[in-house]
Amino acid sequence: MVGTPPVLGRGEYTKKCEHILEDPEIRFCGFIDINGDIIVAKAREGADLVETDENRQKIYQDLVARITRRKMFDSNLGRVKYSASRREKVVMMSFPLGEDIVMVMAEPHINIDRTAYRIIEKLGSQWSEFYGK
């Protein structure tokens, strides 16, 4: 399919997580599969992730369901590049990547668009459509 990002291997996902976590405002980065299961996840040392592991699993599954539902609007509105939710204690962002999803938790005060585009740059060439290439 034209414009579909390539599927990355586990080692590449780990490197991408580490690269995204270089941003001091990012608390967590994880790659989630279509079933809501973690492929790779990394958290900043000492970061407050707010939720328990059990609740994070529920968040992942809900995220997959929302992204799947949004796909029905792709033909009219275009594909989702990213989505974000600003909460009192954290900003949660998701980036569809082929069949997988990149989920990021960040500090609540971030500039969402600026941070999203830094993350997109770190995701690399599979996101070239952001730049019209």
Buried (B, 14 or more C-beta within 10 A) or exposed (E): EEEEBEEBEEEBBBBBBEBBBEBEBBBBBBBBEEEBEBBBBBBBEEBEBBBEEEEBBEBBBEBBEEBEEBEEEEEEEEEBEBBBEEEEEBBBBBBBBEEBBBBBBBBEEBEBEEBBBBBBEBBBEBBEEEEEE
